[in-house]
Each structure stands twice: as structure tokens, then as C-alpha cells.
């Protein structure tokens, strides 16, 4: 993790070959342990998803000749102006990776002509989105059996108004 802490992190467009590692990151996320595990059981980020959506990964080169390490990723669905997925590896949390991904997402959203981006938050991530400047915009009711809890909804205002 030292490379990420030094700032040797690159955010690049995800490729189909990243699909398995992104899926693994989602399924192993500590944020989805316990009562939230049903939501990611069997979840898959496939090459088809990566090809259709704006998916970006934060990576670092460990310098050992092996594959780059995926620290986190996000998916922006431009057609609906929504941050669909946002994950940071448990071991990479606390190093600013999430902030860097959100900043990158804002830039990509603006380049895509968006002035707002909606995010339906995982309840434990609510504080993160607030800290990133997203504003509460509602609650999405539970949708059993996959999602058994209400989820807070936020909006990132990309116009400059209301940005923290």
C-alpha cells in the first residue's frame, strides 16, 4: 500500500481484462459484510458492463514486476447521470483513493455534459458521500429480496453551486 500512500496512483479506463478483479473487489468489500452481504453475493462486474459504461480504476504498480494493483474503481452511467458503482479496496482505505476517484468522476461527468450526478448510497458510505460534497436528495426504499434496507440518495452538483 505504500505506493498509493506516496501518490503513485493512476486512474485509467477499465478494460475487459479487469472484470474478474473488480468483481472480487466488490464481493470481498468489508462494507458489505454481515447484514449487507446479500447485495453482493453473486454480483458480477463483467466485460460487457465495462464496455458499455464509463468504468475507471485506480491502480498502482507494486514495482515487483507483477500486475498492477487495483485500489478502487467507479462506474459512471452517463445516460442516467448516476454513479452506479464506487468501491475502494479495504486495504486501500484511508489513503485518499476514494477522494481521487470522486474528483475524477466529477471531471468525466462534466466532460460528458452532466451538471449533476445521482448516487444511491450504501448506508455505511453515507458519511463518505457527504464529505465529498454530495447533498442529500431523498431515500430509495428497500427492494427485497436483493436490498432489504432503505438507501440514502445524494446528488453531486457539478455546476459549482452548493459544492463543499
C-alpha positions, 0 to 999 in steps of 0.5 A, a space after each residue: 500500500 505504500 505506493 498509493 500512500 506516496 501518490 503513485 496512483 493512476 486512474 485509467 479506463 477499465 478494460 475487459 481484462 479487469 472484470 474478474 478483479 473488480 468483481 472480487 473487489 466488490 464481493 470481498 468489500 468489508 462494507 458489505 459484510 454481515 447484514 449487507 452481504 446479500 447485495 453482493 453475493 453473486 454480483 458480477 462486474 463483467 466485460 460487457 458492463 465495462 464496455 458499455 459504461 464509463 468504468 475507471 480504476 485506480 491502480 498502482 504498480 507494486 514495482 515487483 514486476 507483477 500486475 498492477 494493483 487495483 485500489 478502487 474503481 467507479 462506474 459512471 452511467 452517463 445516460 442516467 447521470 448516476 454513479 452506479 458503482 464506487 468501491 475502494 479496496 479495504 486495504 486501500 482505505 484511508 489513503 485518499 483513493 476514494 477522494 481521487 476517484 470522486 474528483 475524477 468522476 466529477 471531471 468525466 461527468 462534466 466532460 460528458 455534459 452532466 451538471 449533476 450526478 445521482 448516487 444511491 448510497 450504501 448506508 455505511 458510505 453515507 458519511 463518505 458521500 457527504 464529505 465529498 460534497 454530495 447533498 442529500 436528495 431523498 431515500 430509495 426504499 428497500 427492494 427485497 429480496 436483493 436490498 432489504 434496507 432503505 438507501 440514502 440518495 445524494 446528488 453531486 452538483 457539478 455546476 459549482 453551486 452548493 459544492 463543499 
